[in-house]
């Protein structure tokens, strides 16, 4: 994701780069947080897809394939 952010023109703070070696778990959380803030950009959308975005895409595909169906659908924060 780091290379993808750079290619998409999203800057990563230099202070966060050290987390890669010191604290990989926090580094991952930092990258995901950066993704959340910039996920509206098409280049960033291609880097990572959350489970929610995958579910939305699958649902849109299902609805397109079955236009006659009128099933209730809901998403929650889980």
Kinemage of the C-alpha trace (Angstrom):
@kinemage 1
@onewidth
@group {chain A} dominant
@subgroup {mainchain}
@vectorlist {calphas} color= white
{ca unk a 1} P 0.000 0.000 0.000
{ca unk a 2} L 2.887 2.342 0.710
{ca unk a 3} L 4.049 2.333 -2.914
{ca unk a 4} L 0.456 2.715 -4.065
{ca unk a 5} L -0.073 5.787 -1.914
{ca unk a 6} L 3.082 7.345 -3.323
{ca unk a 7} L 1.960 6.588 -6.885
{ca unk a 8} L -1.479 8.068 -6.121
{ca unk a 9} L 0.099 11.275 -4.806
{ca unk a 10} L -0.895 10.670 -1.175
{ca unk a 11} L 1.854 11.729 1.199
{ca unk a 12} L 2.827 9.555 4.157
{ca unk a 13} L 4.219 11.476 7.105
{ca unk a 14} L 7.942 10.857 7.583
{ca unk a 15} L 7.320 10.275 11.300
{ca unk a 16} L 5.077 7.301 10.418
{ca unk a 17} L 7.660 5.582 8.204
{ca unk a 18} L 9.668 4.455 11.239
{ca unk a 19} L 6.694 2.428 12.453
{ca unk a 20} L 7.371 -0.096 9.705
{ca unk a 21} L 10.308 -1.479 11.684
{ca unk a 22} L 9.399 -0.481 15.260
{ca unk a 23} L 5.715 -1.332 15.419
{ca unk a 24} L 4.286 -3.161 12.377
{ca unk a 25} L 0.784 -3.383 13.873
{ca unk a 26} L 0.592 0.394 14.330
{ca unk a 27} L 2.101 0.858 10.846
{ca unk a 28} L -0.736 -1.213 9.359
{ca unk a 29} L -3.331 0.797 11.288
{ca unk a 30} L -1.719 4.009 10.088
{ca unk a 31} L -1.936 2.871 6.450
{ca unk a 32} L -5.576 1.856 6.845
{ca unk a 33} L -6.373 5.198 8.457
{ca unk a 34} L -4.671 6.990 5.575
{ca unk a 35} L -6.690 4.861 3.141
{ca unk a 36} L -9.958 5.798 4.920
{ca unk a 37} L -9.183 9.501 4.589
{ca unk a 38} L -8.381 9.212 0.869
{ca unk a 39} L -10.648 6.360 -0.255
{ca unk a 40} L -12.718 8.744 -2.382
{ca unk a 41} L -9.803 9.031 -4.837
{ca unk a 42} L -9.991 6.467 -7.672
{ca unk a 43} L -6.264 5.646 -7.513
{ca unk a 44} L -6.541 4.905 -3.794
{ca unk a 45} L -9.699 2.826 -4.224
{ca unk a 46} L -7.683 0.338 -6.254
{ca unk a 47} L -5.165 -0.201 -3.448
{ca unk a 48} L -7.439 -1.872 -0.939
{ca unk a 49} L -11.049 -2.943 -0.708
{ca unk a 50} L -12.692 -3.334 2.665
{ca unk a 51} L -15.199 -6.109 3.297
{ca unk a 52} L -17.964 -3.510 3.097
{ca unk a 53} L -16.873 -2.319 -0.359
{ca unk a 54} L -16.599 -5.912 -1.572
{ca unk a 55} L -20.102 -6.643 -0.241
{ca unk a 56} L -21.507 -3.525 -1.933
{ca unk a 57} L -19.957 -4.526 -5.267
{ca unk a 58} L -21.295 -8.079 -4.987
{ca unk a 59} L -24.740 -6.764 -4.100
{ca unk a 60} L -24.740 -4.369 -7.063
{ca unk a 61} L -23.766 -7.258 -9.334
{ca unk a 62} L -26.538 -9.449 -7.897
{ca unk a 63} L -29.138 -6.719 -8.382
{ca unk a 64} L -27.995 -6.177 -11.972
{ca unk a 65} L -28.332 -9.897 -12.682
{ca unk a 66} L -31.745 -10.172 -10.955
{ca unk a 67} L -33.576 -6.890 -11.638
{ca unk a 68} L -37.000 -8.401 -10.908
{ca unk a 69} L -36.073 -9.199 -7.292
{ca unk a 70} L -37.022 -6.767 -4.537
{ca unk a 71} L -35.123 -8.019 -1.520
{ca unk a 72} L -34.590 -5.784 1.508
{ca unk a 73} L -30.900 -5.115 2.142
{ca unk a 74} L -29.172 -3.467 5.055
{ca unk a 75} L -25.567 -2.872 6.117
{ca unk a 76} L -24.403 -2.320 9.663
{ca unk a 77} L -21.097 -1.245 11.184
{ca unk a 78} L -19.986 -4.808 11.890
